[in-house]
Amino acid sequence: MLVSRRAFLTLVPPAALQMTRLSAGDATPVAKAAEPAPAPAPVSDAFPTQDADLVREMVGVSHGNVPRVKELLAEHRTLANAAWDWGFGDWETALGAASHVGNREIAALLLEHGARPSIFSAAMLGQLEVVTAFVAAAPGVQRTLGPHGITLLAHARAGGEGAKAVHDYLSGLGDADAGYSTAFAEERAPRYTGSYAFGPGESARIEIAWERGMLRFARKGGSPRNLVALGNDEFHPVGAPAVRIRFVAEGERVTALTVHDPGVVLRALRQS
């Protein structure tokens, strides 16, 4: 029985149809078997929560890395609302990061992708009507501190000439720049600087260091937090005024530190 070429192709299983030559002079491809789809990546334990490393990166680059912000927003539009706790509840959003450094381009990108505006972003962008409406609706809101304890007036200052009207308005209120003082005498730093251990292993270490004119607290491998001196060997981290870090002294030498939030979270013994 004669079978046409078309009928033959309908009779042969697809997996058997390969690129073949029917004769020395025939290079016509017959067919090719479909390749199996790649297996999906393993699902993380945090799913459906967004990847923590990606969230942290988004907030970090929103301080000034425009190309990377664009890349991340192209991949995940919802990262426009990313928020990260840098330590002790010092939360910062991607828009908050752009706002306190005065990066208008990144702020605009985030808002275009659905970031939630705030009084801080409005102050930096020079949106006077928005800021005055906030203050009228919630008198005293101008005293609210942003990420890292940065004042509302400082956000307007970061906005430069484009935020001058907001800056002048907030300056006239008299209390929109009432942050806490981070001043600390460098000669006192050696009393506290060193390594403190609260358990076995390198991850159970607190490093107290003097950097950039500030006394800083950092868990090994974590983000340093500037400390605000309160007196009597007591401090609080920036962005977390309710937390207390207390140094324990035996005579003139500090031998330990404790962290209270509000109760004792840990006690670490000085190693160096």
C-alpha positions as CSV (number, residue, x, y, z in Angstrom):
1,M,0.0,0.0,0.0
2,L,1.3,3.4,-0.9
3,V,1.3,6.0,1.9
4,S,1.7,9.7,1.3
5,R,4.4,11.6,3.2
6,R,1.8,13.6,5.1
7,A,-0.1,10.4,6.2
8,F,3.2,8.8,7.2
9,L,4.0,11.7,9.6
10,T,0.6,11.3,11.3
11,L,1.3,7.6,11.9
12,V,4.8,7.8,13.4
13,P,5.1,8.8,17.1
14,P,6.5,12.3,17.6
15,A,9.5,11.0,19.7
16,A,10.6,9.0,16.7
17,L,10.6,11.9,14.4
18,Q,14.2,13.3,14.3
19,M,16.2,15.4,11.9
20,T,17.0,12.8,9.2
21,R,18.0,12.7,5.6
22,L,15.7,10.5,3.5
23,S,18.4,10.3,0.9
24,A,21.7,11.7,0.0
25,G,20.0,14.5,-1.8
26,D,17.2,15.2,0.7
27,A,18.2,17.5,3.7
28,T,14.6,18.3,4.6
29,P,14.1,18.1,8.4
30,V,11.2,15.8,9.2
31,A,10.5,16.9,12.9
32,K,12.1,17.2,16.3
33,A,10.9,15.9,19.6
34,A,9.9,18.6,22.2
35,E,12.4,19.0,25.0
36,P,11.0,18.7,28.6
37,A,10.4,21.9,30.4
38,P,13.1,22.8,33.0
39,A,12.2,21.9,36.6
40,P,11.2,24.8,38.8
41,A,13.6,26.0,41.4
42,P,13.0,24.7,44.9
43,V,10.4,26.7,46.9
44,S,11.9,28.5,49.8
45,D,10.5,28.1,53.3
46,A,9.6,31.8,53.3
47,F,7.4,31.5,50.2
48,P,5.2,33.5,49.4
49,T,7.1,36.2,51.3
50,Q,9.5,37.9,49.1
51,D,13.2,36.9,49.3
52,A,14.8,38.8,52.3
53,D,18.1,39.3,50.6
54,L,16.3,40.9,47.6
55,V,14.2,43.2,49.9
56,R,17.3,44.3,51.8
57,E,19.2,45.0,48.5
58,M,16.2,47.0,47.2
59,V,16.2,49.3,50.3
60,G,20.0,49.6,50.2
61,V,20.3,50.5,46.5
62,S,17.4,53.0,46.8
63,H,19.8,55.4,48.5
64,G,21.5,56.0,45.1
65,N,21.9,53.2,42.6
66,V,19.5,54.1,39.9
67,P,20.4,51.4,37.4
68,R,20.0,48.6,39.9
69,V,16.7,50.1,41.2
70,K,15.4,50.0,37.6
71,E,16.5,46.3,37.2
72,L,14.8,45.2,40.4
73,L,11.6,47.1,39.6
74,A,11.5,45.4,36.2
75,E,11.8,42.0,37.8
76,H,9.5,42.6,40.8
77,R,7.3,45.7,40.7
78,T,6.2,45.2,44.3
79,L,9.7,45.9,45.5
80,A,8.7,49.5,45.3
81,N,7.2,49.0,48.7
82,A,10.2,47.1,50.2
83,A,10.9,47.7,53.8
84,W,13.9,46.6,55.9
85,D,14.6,46.5,59.6
86,W,18.3,47.6,60.0
87,G,18.2,46.7,63.6
88,F,16.1,47.1,66.8
89,G,13.1,48.0,64.7
90,D,14.7,50.8,62.7
91,W,12.5,50.2,59.7
92,E,13.3,51.9,56.4
93,T,11.4,51.7,53.1
94,A,12.9,52.0,49.7
95,L,11.1,55.4,49.3
96,G,12.3,56.4,52.7
97,A,15.9,55.7,51.7
98,A,15.6,57.8,48.6
99,S,13.8,60.6,50.5
100,H,16.4,61.1,53.3
101,V,19.3,61.3,50.9
102,G,17.4,63.6,48.5
103,N,17.4,61.3,45.5
104,R,14.5,62.6,43.4
105,E,15.0,60.3,40.5
106,I,14.8,57.1,42.5
107,A,11.8,58.5,44.5
108,A,10.0,59.2,41.3
109,L,10.7,55.7,40.0
110,L,9.4,54.1,43.2
111,L,6.2,56.2,43.2
112,E,5.6,55.4,39.5
113,H,5.8,51.7,40.5
114,G,3.3,52.0,43.4
115,A,5.4,53.1,46.4
116,R,3.3,54.6,49.2
117,P,4.0,58.3,49.6
118,S,4.6,59.7,53.1
119,I,5.1,63.0,54.7
120,F,8.9,62.4,54.5
121,S,8.8,61.8,50.7
122,A,6.5,64.8,50.3
123,A,9.0,67.0,52.3
124,M,11.9,66.0,50.2
125,L,10.0,66.4,46.9
126,G,8.9,69.9,47.9
127,Q,5.1,69.1,48.0
128,L,4.1,71.9,50.3
129,E,0.4,71.3,50.2
130,V,0.8,67.7,51.2
131,V,3.1,68.6,54.1
132,T,0.8,71.4,55.4
133,A,-2.2,69.1,55.1
134,F,-0.4,66.4,57.2
135,V,0.3,69.0,59.9
136,A,-3.2,70.3,59.9
137,A,-4.7,66.8,60.1
138,A,-2.3,65.7,62.8
139,P,-0.7,68.6,64.8
140,G,2.7,67.7,66.0
141,V,3.4,65.2,63.3
142,Q,6.3,67.4,62.2
143,R,8.2,66.1,65.3
144,T,8.0,62.5,64.0
145,L,11.4,61.1,63.2
146,G,12.1,59.1,60.0
147,P,14.4,56.2,59.5
148,H,17.6,56.3,61.6
149,G,16.1,59.2,63.6
150,I,16.3,61.6,60.7
151,T,14.1,64.6,61.2
152,L,11.4,65.9,58.8
153,L,13.2,69.1,58.3
154,A,16.3,67.2,57.3
155,H,14.3,65.5,54.6
156,A,13.3,68.9,53.2
157,R,16.9,70.0,53.5
158,A,17.9,67.0,51.4
159,G,15.4,68.1,48.7
160,G,17.5,71.2,48.0
161,E,16.2,74.1,46.1
162,G,13.1,72.2,44.9
163,A,12.0,71.7,48.6
164,K,12.8,75.3,49.8
165,A,9.2,76.2,50.4
166,V,8.7,73.1,52.5
167,H,12.0,73.8,54.3
168,D,10.9,77.4,55.2
169,Y,7.5,76.3,56.3
170,L,8.9,73.5,58.6
171,S,11.6,75.9,59.9
172,G,8.8,78.3,60.9
173,L,7.1,75.6,63.0
174,G,10.2,75.5,65.3
175,D,10.2,71.9,66.2
176,A,10.5,69.9,62.9
177,D,14.3,69.4,63.4
178,A,14.2,68.2,67.0
179,G,16.2,65.0,66.7
180,Y,18.3,63.4,69.3
181,S,22.0,64.3,69.7
182,T,24.5,61.7,68.6
183,A,27.5,63.7,69.9
184,F,30.0,61.7,71.9
185,A,33.5,62.5,73.0
186,E,36.0,60.4,71.1
187,E,38.3,60.1,74.2
188,R,35.6,58.2,76.0
189,A,35.3,55.6,73.2
190,P,38.0,53.2,74.5
191,R,36.0,52.6,77.6
192,Y,33.4,50.7,75.5
193,T,35.1,49.6,72.3
194,G,35.9,45.9,71.9
195,S,34.3,42.5,71.3
196,Y,31.6,41.1,73.5
197,A,30.4,37.5,73.5
198,F,26.9,36.2,74.4
199,G,27.4,32.6,73.3
200,P,29.6,30.2,71.4
201,G,30.6,30.9,67.8
202,E,31.5,34.0,65.8
203,S,27.8,34.9,65.2
204,A,27.3,35.4,69.0
205,R,29.6,38.4,69.1
206,I,28.8,42.1,69.5
207,E,31.4,44.6,68.2
208,I,31.5,48.1,69.7
209,A,33.6,50.3,67.5
210,W,34.4,54.0,67.0
211,E,33.7,54.8,63.4
212,R,32.9,58.0,61.5
213,G,32.8,60.0,64.7
214,M,30.3,57.7,66.3
215,L,30.2,54.8,68.8
216,R,28.7,51.9,66.9
217,F,27.0,48.6,67.8
218,A,27.1,45.6,65.4
219,R,26.4,41.9,65.7
220,K,29.1,40.0,63.9
221,G,28.3,40.2,60.2
222,G,25.3,42.6,60.8
223,S,24.7,46.2,60.0
224,P,26.3,48.7,62.5
225,R,24.0,50.9,64.5
226,N,25.1,54.3,65.8
227,L,24.6,54.7,69.5
228,V,23.1,57.8,71.2
229,A,24.6,58.5,74.6
230,L,22.2,58.9,77.5
231,G,24.6,59.1,80.4
232,N,25.7,56.6,83.1
233,D,27.0,54.1,80.6
234,E,23.6,53.9,78.9
235,F,22.8,54.3,75.2
236,H,20.1,53.7,72.6
237,P,20.5,52.8,68.9
238,V,19.5,55.4,66.3
239,G,16.0,54.7,65.1
240,A,15.1,52.8,68.3
241,P,14.9,55.3,71.3
242,A,13.0,52.8,73.4
243,V,15.9,50.2,73.3
244,R,18.6,50.4,76.0
245,I,22.2,49.2,75.7
246,R,23.8,49.4,79.1
247,F,27.5,48.8,79.8
248,V,28.4,47.1,83.1
249,A,31.6,48.3,84.8
250,E,33.8,46.9,87.5
251,G,35.7,49.8,88.8
252,E,36.9,51.8,85.7
253,R,36.7,48.9,83.3
254,V,33.6,47.9,81.4
255,T,33.3,44.1,81.5
256,A,29.9,43.4,79.9
257,L,26.9,44.9,78.1
258,T,23.2,44.2,78.3
259,V,20.5,44.9,75.7
260,H,17.0,45.7,76.9
261,D,14.0,45.7,74.5
262,P,12.2,46.3,76.9
263,G,13.3,43.4,79.1
264,V,16.8,41.9,78.9
265,V,17.4,40.4,75.5
266,L,21.0,39.4,76.0
267,R,24.1,39.8,78.2
268,A,27.5,39.8,76.6
269,L,30.8,39.6,78.3
270,R,33.7,41.6,77.1
271,Q,36.4,39.6,75.3
272,S,38.8,42.4,74.3
